[in-house]
Amino acid sequence: MDNARRAFCIVVLALFCCSCGGRSPGGGKAVTPVASSDQCLLVLAEDWDSTQGTLSLFERSWTGSWKAVGPGVPVFLGRKGLGWGRGLHPEQTEGPRKAEGDGRAPAGIFTLDSAFGRAPLAPQLKTFPFLVVNGQTICVDDGVSSRYNTVFQADQIPVRNWDSCENMLRSDARYDLGLLVGHNPPPVVPGGGSCIFMHLFSEPPLPTSGCTSMARPDMERLLRRLDTVKRPVLVQLPRAEYGRLKTVWGLP
């Protein structure tokens, strides 16, 4: 290949790459913690100790860029704010770290694998799985149990090996609709934090023990939009960390 033709090919390749919207020349997304996702729930808080934040839904366009879907909505976080959790993101060394019972909601990037709630109140979801809870649905928060940080039907387990758990069918309305957050996934770290959900506001609305809560109309709109094929993720960060990691992690 002569020099002129080689130079022409380099220019064409460079122009093609610039038009990929963050994707590789082969058409794949750039390697970032959200590279395989086309839906992102972004929750931003003012700082690590903030108990409130704003949730915005983003979807990836055909060019690979993120586009906001609807306005941001208010959410409550843990009563102690945020702390780095275990999820899809690389381990972080600066800032507080989420632990069992610390009152912090997890910061980082996490999968969203299923919605949950009461059967009569389940929205008509066609593109996202829904777990119908009943009086036997629990999540184990006992760090020494082999079932720590798992949701299941207690009556289907022949041998009970946990001393504490959270009932998913509550007397209040907080778990009428919600999302299971993939925090502290297998291999689960004992004491690393368990039973993290996105759920409805308490009455009156207050910070949570470590989850993210929102108004019912906002939850319903969100659940009807989520699509398993788009591999939705939850991103929760203080604004300073978001500014530091937005480009590195490929965030909206």
C-alpha positions in Angstrom: 0.0 0.0 0.0 1.4 3.4 -1.0 1.7 6.3 1.5 -1.2 8.2 0.0 -3.6 5.3 0.2 -2.4 4.4 3.8 -3.0 8.0 4.9 -6.5 8.0 3.3 -7.4 4.8 5.2 -6.2 6.2 8.5 -8.4 9.3 8.1 -11.5 7.3 7.2 -11.0 5.0 10.2 -10.6 8.0 12.5 -13.8 9.6 11.2 -15.7 6.3 11.6 -14.5 5.9 15.2 -15.5 9.5 16.1 -19.0 8.8 14.9 -19.4 5.6 16.9 -20.8 7.5 20.0 -18.4 5.6 22.4 -18.6 2.3 20.6 -15.7 0.3 19.3 -15.0 0.1 15.5 -16.6 -3.4 15.6 -19.9 -2.0 16.8 -19.6 -3.0 20.4 -19.8 -0.5 23.3 -16.7 0.8 25.0 -15.5 -1.3 27.9 -17.0 0.5 31.0 -19.1 -0.8 33.9 -22.3 0.2 32.1 -21.1 -0.9 28.6 -23.6 -3.8 28.3 -26.6 -1.7 29.5 -29.0 0.4 27.5 -31.0 1.7 30.5 -29.6 3.5 33.5 -31.4 4.7 36.6 -29.1 7.5 37.8 -29.5 8.7 41.4 -27.4 11.7 42.5 -27.0 13.0 46.0 -25.3 16.2 47.1 -22.7 14.4 49.2 -22.0 11.2 51.1 -24.2 12.1 54.1 -27.2 13.3 52.0 -30.4 11.4 52.8 -32.2 12.7 49.6 -31.4 12.7 46.0 -32.8 12.9 42.4 -33.5 9.9 40.2 -33.3 10.2 36.4 -33.9 7.5 33.8 -31.6 7.4 30.8 -31.7 5.1 27.7 -29.0 4.6 25.1 -29.8 5.8 21.6 -28.7 4.1 18.4 -25.6 6.2 18.3 -24.5 4.9 21.7 -25.1 8.2 23.6 -27.4 8.5 26.7 -30.7 10.3 26.5 -32.9 11.3 29.4 -36.4 9.8 29.5 -38.8 12.1 31.4 -37.9 14.5 34.3 -35.9 13.7 37.4 -37.9 12.6 40.5 -37.1 13.0 44.2 -36.0 9.9 46.2 -35.0 9.2 49.8 -31.7 7.4 50.6 -30.4 5.8 53.7 -30.7 7.7 57.0 -26.8 7.9 57.0 -26.5 8.8 53.3 -24.4 6.7 50.9 -21.5 4.3 51.2 -19.6 2.3 48.5 -21.4 -1.0 47.9 -20.4 -4.2 46.0 -21.7 -4.2 42.4 -20.5 -3.9 38.8 -18.1 -1.1 39.5 -14.4 -1.4 40.5 -13.7 -1.4 44.2 -13.2 2.2 45.5 -10.9 3.2 48.4 -11.9 6.7 49.1 -15.2 7.4 50.9 -17.4 5.4 53.3 -18.2 1.8 52.6 -21.6 0.1 52.9 -21.9 -2.5 55.7 -24.8 -4.4 57.3 -27.0 -2.2 59.5 -25.0 1.0 58.9 -28.0 3.0 57.6 -26.3 3.8 54.3 -27.7 3.1 50.8 -25.1 1.6 48.5 -23.1 3.8 46.1 -21.9 2.4 42.8 -23.4 0.5 39.9 -25.8 -2.4 40.4 -27.9 -4.7 38.3 -31.7 -4.6 38.5 -33.0 -8.1 37.9 -36.6 -8.1 39.0 -39.5 -6.0 40.3 -41.6 -7.2 43.2 -44.8 -6.5 45.1 -48.3 -7.6 45.9 -50.3 -9.6 43.3 -53.4 -7.3 43.2 -51.2 -4.2 42.8 -48.8 -5.6 40.3 -48.5 -3.3 37.2 -49.0 -4.8 33.8 -45.3 -5.4 33.0 -44.6 -6.9 29.6 -40.8 -6.5 29.4 -39.6 -7.0 33.0 -40.0 -9.9 35.5 -42.2 -9.4 38.6 -41.9 -11.4 41.8 -45.3 -11.6 43.6 -44.6 -11.6 47.3 -46.7 -13.3 50.0 -46.5 -14.0 53.7 -43.7 -16.5 53.2 -41.4 -14.3 51.0 -38.4 -13.2 53.0 -34.9 -11.7 52.6 -32.3 -13.0 55.0 -30.1 -10.3 56.7 -28.3 -12.7 59.1 -24.7 -12.5 58.0 -23.8 -16.0 59.3 -26.5 -17.7 57.3 -25.8 -19.5 54.0 -28.9 -17.7 52.6 -27.6 -14.2 53.6 -28.8 -11.5 51.1 -31.2 -13.8 49.2 -35.0 -13.5 48.7 -37.0 -16.8 48.7 -40.0 -18.6 50.0 -39.4 -19.6 53.6 -41.9 -22.4 53.6 -40.0 -24.1 50.7 -36.8 -24.4 52.8 -36.8 -27.6 55.0 -34.1 -26.4 57.4 -34.0 -22.9 58.8 -30.4 -21.6 59.2 -31.0 -17.9 59.8 -31.9 -15.9 63.0 -33.2 -12.7 61.3 -34.9 -11.8 58.1 -37.1 -9.2 56.5 -40.6 -10.0 55.6 -41.4 -8.9 52.0 -45.2 -8.7 52.6 -45.3 -5.7 55.0 -48.2 -4.3 56.9 -47.4 -0.8 55.5 -47.3 0.0 51.8 -43.5 0.4 51.3 -43.0 -3.0 49.6 -46.3 -2.9 47.6 -44.1 -2.2 44.5 -40.3 -2.3 44.3 -37.1 -3.4 42.6 -34.5 -5.9 43.8 -31.1 -4.2 43.7 -28.1 -6.5 42.8 -26.0 -5.3 45.7 -23.4 -7.7 47.3 -23.9 -10.4 44.6 -22.4 -13.9 44.8 -19.9 -14.6 46.1 -21.7 -12.7 48.9 -19.5 -11.0 51.5 -21.0 -11.6 55.0 -21.7 -8.3 56.7 -21.3 -6.4 53.4 -25.0 -5.3 53.3 -28.2 -7.2 52.4 -31.8 -6.8 51.3 -31.3 -3.6 49.3 -34.3 -2.5 47.3 -35.9 0.4 45.6 -39.3 0.8 47.1 -42.2 3.2 47.9 -42.0 6.1 50.3 -42.9 5.5 53.9 -45.8 7.6 55.3 -44.7 10.3 56.0 -41.7 10.1 53.6 -38.5 9.6 55.5 -34.9 8.3 54.9 -34.6 4.5 54.8 -32.4 2.0 56.6 -30.3 1.5 53.4 -32.7 1.4 50.4 -33.9 4.0 47.9 -37.5 5.1 48.1 -39.8 7.1 45.8 -43.5 8.1 45.3 -45.8 5.4 44.0 -46.6 7.2 40.6 -42.9 7.5 39.9 -42.3 3.8 40.7 -45.2 2.8 38.4 -43.9 4.8 35.5 -40.4 3.4 36.1 -41.5 -0.2 36.2 -43.6 0.1 33.0 -40.5 1.5 31.2 -37.9 -1.0 32.3 -36.9 -3.6 29.7 -35.0 -6.8 30.5 -33.5 -6.8 27.0 -31.9 -3.4 27.8 -30.2 -4.8 30.9 -31.1 -1.9 33.3 -28.7 -0.8 36.0 -28.9 1.5 39.0 -26.1 4.1 39.5 -26.1 5.9 42.8 -23.4 8.5 43.6 -22.6 11.8 45.4 -22.3 14.5 42.8 -18.5 14.9 43.3 -18.0 11.2 42.6 -20.2 11.4 39.6 -18.2 14.2 38.2 -15.0 12.3 38.8 -16.2 9.0 37.3 -18.7 10.0 34.6 -16.3 9.7 31.7 -14.3 6.8 33.1 -17.4 4.7 33.7 -19.3 5.8 30.6 -22.2 7.3 32.7 -25.1 9.4 31.3 
